[in-house]
Amino acid sequence: MIIIGERINGMFKDVAKAIRERDAGVIHEWARRQEKNGARYLDLNVGPSSAEPVEAMKWLVEVTQEASNLPLCLDSTKYDAIEAGLKLCKRPAMINSVPAEAAKMERVFAMAAEHNAEVICLAMNEEGIPKDAENRVALAMELVATADAFGVAPDMLFIDPLVLPCNVAQDHGKEVMETMRQIKLLSDPPPKTVVGLSNVSQGTKNRELINRIFAVMAMACGLDAAIADACDDELMAAVATARILLNMDIYCDSYIDVFKQG
Amino acid sequence: MAVEIQKEKYRSKVGEVVLGATREQGGTRSHTITVGGESALPYLHFEGEIPNRPVVALEVWDMVPEEWNDCFKQYYGDVFNDPAAWAKKCVDEYGADLILVRLKSADPDLKGSSPENCAATVQKVLGAVGVPLVVIGCGNNEKDNLLYPVVAEAATGENLLLGVAEQQNYKAITSACMAYKHNVIAQSPIDINICKQLNILIAEMSTAMANRIVIDPTIAALGYGIEYSYSIMERARNGALQGDKMLAMPMICNVGQEVWKTKEANLPVAEEPGWGEQEERGVMWEAMTATAYLQAGMNVLILRHPRALALVKQNIADLMKSNSY
């Protein structure tokens, strides 16, 4: 499973302040720390309160690339900000994200095709998040088919079945895992899958434990990537171990370090 | 309608290691040899690049190899006492791509030769032939750890392939290779996990050494568990092509040593009339074992019999003919 480092996000106070004050040091530090601990993409999100999302995203892309060569995952609901960021990315990036809504898919898949970007696709539409696996998979199919029409191949897509907090929507957990299994049957090559890992533990008292248990359970269902805290050593060790148990990496005594080094 | 043939796509490739150094590069070799670099499974030229052909070494000892079968005397009998002349004969008459010098005489149970004597032997061989050298110790860890720095220093600039590092004994040889810029053989006992771990341990001592490792996965002769060694190599190659950098090194194996221990190679025809003439049988056993390992992705083969070498080189030439489409 690929870890997309979640820490450069304006939801965190230090990052919000750094964006406001254009303090590159904070961003450099988080980019390096996440990469060193095994992140393979870096998520960039200017935060919901940014007054100038386009300019802030451009700045984030530029300063992050000063500190790390990892591909970037541009995370915004404002597609102008994502498009401005894509133009500055030195390597093909990932767009985070698009729901199964016609107008948004049109905008995002056209942009993805132009910039050779991967896309995180949300299994939801105007009506919200489906309750069961069947309807999540139906939305995934809609996303895969629409992307194909724009020339974006299925393996450029990361379908997010959308995880909800286990304390408020406990019945969704199993549905999400079933969705992950079924998504792999949609096409050949199949789309990839991703989750925003920390959603599963929002508002609970054992956040890290719940995150890492869910991560390994989801990996067993075929999960390819997670937006997660790459600096959570226990999580990274659990993911590295699950990769060994799933025969994705060849075992050696230093397998955790090897996973972190990529 | 044209048929579209499915081809496997690999994410990564095997690293390249250069053996030897010419005068311009600080050594005295007439040429260098590059091994590894393949970006597809063995000889699937249609799926990737196989840029460097496998190479074949003949084995030279620094003392008379009393235990070798008598059939070797007609080829090497006149030079068994002189490693330099022996090496020269292997290259000039028998066409060895490179020479493996085994410093057997250092063994305290045999002659117990000093590190300085061993270094002098290596220098004599370097003076006698232009091909790159592989140099390995006597097999006694304690003694070998004294040999490595002296031999490595005496051959400074020659970019040797020095062996062998093992999981429980890799620091002295790795330090010697780091200090005098040689390549190292990392040997694991038919065990993919130890193979990978040893490469990591060596790379932790110096990141530059990560690109100077040649894996010895340890092999068995035909009939003695060849399928175990083969499957370990297969896993290593698949790992390398899927991006596992700690398994993406070229590989070397000691075919001659293993084959010429077997009864199939050695028993006189009088004892087993149904098996056919002994020398012919030994040559075939050595060549067959070697060609099986070529199919598993072996990059450097160490042989003993010159006729087996000729057969294997012919097989390599056939395998290197492109089958791309």
Interface residues (C-beta under 8 A of the other chain):
Chain A: D249 I250 Y251 C252 D253 S254 D257 V258
Chain B: I192 N193 I194 K196 Q197 I200 R235 G239 D244 M246 L247
